[in-house]
């Protein structure tokens, strides 16, 4: 089963996504290793795009090592 982490500040949207994913054979997870991150790009404080860039940096560095 594929594990998907949902990063969404709106609780209603997050809950709907969890239900939709679970009903289609995916496992929504929090703070666990996952296969995919589904992230809102309009997060308060720091945009989802900025967070994606921060997540990618270590992966890019590892791929060139």
Secondary structure, DSSP 8 states (H G I E B T S, - for coil): --EEEEE-S-HHHHHHHHHHHHHTT-EEESSS--SEEEE-SS-SSS-HHHHHHHHHHHHHHHHH-
